[in-house]
């Protein structure tokens, strides 16, 4: 990925990576599950913000 990739594509790829990480963390016991929920909400909201701004 380079800086010439459109922002909406970069944010989509970021959200996919965040989703995979959260899926992994959700399988762990304890605190990582709580962190996964917040990380998912904040990591995927960037895509919604980009869509609304364009």
Rosetta silent file (secondary structure, phi, psi, omega in degrees, C-alpha in Angstrom):
SEQUENCE: XXXXXXXXXXXXXXXXXXXXXXXXXXXXXXXXXXXXXXXXXXXXXXXXXXXXXX
SCORE:     score description
SCORE:     0.000 S_00000001
   1 L     0.000  132.351  178.464    0.000    0.000    0.000 S_00000001
   2 L  -121.204  178.958 -177.341    1.378    3.404   -0.900 S_00000001
   3 L   -73.545   -6.834  179.548    0.287    6.992   -0.364 S_00000001
   4 L   -91.059   -2.676  176.068   -1.351    7.084   -3.787 S_00000001
   5 L   -74.737  133.183 -179.749   -4.033    4.625   -2.721 S_00000001
   6 L   -56.382  147.187 -175.699   -7.351    6.451   -2.177 S_00000001
   7 H   -60.120  -35.787 -178.893   -8.206    7.159    1.449 S_00000001
   8 H   -67.577  -32.693  176.402  -11.423    5.135    1.300 S_00000001
   9 H   -71.468  -39.825  179.358   -9.483    2.028    0.210 S_00000001
  10 H   -65.826  -41.075  179.845   -6.870    2.535    2.928 S_00000001
  11 H   -69.127  -33.162  176.081   -9.503    2.967    5.625 S_00000001
  12 H   -64.162  -46.374  178.721  -11.324   -0.155    4.411 S_00000001
  13 H   -62.869  -38.375  176.834   -8.135   -2.213    4.621 S_00000001
  14 H   -61.586  -45.020  179.897   -7.464   -0.777    8.078 S_00000001
  15 H   -63.371  -37.278  177.583  -10.961   -1.775    9.221 S_00000001
  16 H   -63.859  -44.107  179.371  -10.436   -5.299    7.886 S_00000001
  17 H   -64.605  -40.742  177.905   -7.191   -5.612    9.834 S_00000001
  18 H   -62.683  -42.456  179.999   -8.847   -4.238   12.981 S_00000001
  19 H   -61.519  -42.086  178.426  -11.696   -6.723   12.600 S_00000001
  20 H   -65.121  -42.399  178.083   -9.271   -9.639   12.338 S_00000001
  21 H   -62.916  -43.871 -179.786   -7.358   -8.456   15.402 S_00000001
  22 H   -65.116  -35.801  176.611  -10.571   -8.034   17.386 S_00000001
  23 H   -61.923  -42.791  176.975  -11.691  -11.503   16.377 S_00000001
  24 H   -63.921  -47.897 -177.463   -8.438  -12.900   17.759 S_00000001
  25 H   -64.567  -32.919 -178.641   -8.671  -10.843   20.976 S_00000001
  26 H   -64.904  -24.357  179.693  -12.291  -11.856   21.508 S_00000001
  27 L   -81.834  -10.222 -179.778  -11.169  -15.487   21.819 S_00000001
  28 L   -88.109  147.179  178.877   -8.821  -14.584   24.679 S_00000001
  29 L   -78.545  153.549  171.009  -10.106  -14.612   28.266 S_00000001
  30 L    80.991 -141.790 -172.955  -10.366  -11.526   30.438 S_00000001
  31 H   -55.025  -40.587 -179.473   -9.320   -7.997   29.623 S_00000001
  32 H   -54.280  -30.096  178.554   -8.459   -8.507   25.926 S_00000001
  33 H   -66.819  -40.382  178.344  -12.158   -9.128   25.266 S_00000001
  34 H   -66.951  -41.024  178.515  -13.094   -5.747   26.729 S_00000001
  35 H   -65.804  -36.447 -179.459  -10.353   -4.057   24.759 S_00000001
  36 H   -61.192  -40.403 -179.251  -11.457   -5.812   21.573 S_00000001
  37 H   -63.166  -47.149 -179.799  -14.935   -4.312   21.813 S_00000001
  38 H   -68.034  -41.366  178.599  -13.648   -0.750   22.160 S_00000001
  39 H   -61.015  -41.144  178.765  -10.965   -1.264   19.515 S_00000001
  40 H   -61.531  -47.086 -179.205  -13.573   -2.560   17.078 S_00000001
  41 H   -62.365  -47.088 -176.714  -15.828    0.465   17.602 S_00000001
  42 H   -75.651  -34.909 -177.425  -13.053    3.014   17.284 S_00000001
  43 H   -73.139  -27.615 -179.301  -11.114    1.209   14.532 S_00000001
  44 H   -96.174  -13.370 -179.537  -14.076    0.831   12.214 S_00000001
  45 H   -69.588  -21.696  179.583  -15.609    4.269   12.781 S_00000001
  46 H   -60.026  -37.971  178.554  -12.938    5.874   10.589 S_00000001
  47 H   -63.297  -42.126  178.065  -14.586    4.370    7.518 S_00000001
  48 H   -64.588  -39.611  179.463  -17.947    5.867    8.438 S_00000001
  49 H   -65.246  -40.745  178.666  -16.336    9.242    9.021 S_00000001
  50 H   -65.230  -44.217 -179.930  -14.618    9.164    5.623 S_00000001
  51 H   -60.579  -41.435 -178.423  -17.843    8.161    3.863 S_00000001
  52 H   -69.777  -30.512 -176.674  -19.744   10.989    5.492 S_00000001
  53 H   -80.457  -17.652 -178.434  -17.117   13.572    4.616 S_00000001
  54 L  -100.709    0.000    0.000  -17.041   12.740    0.887 S_00000001
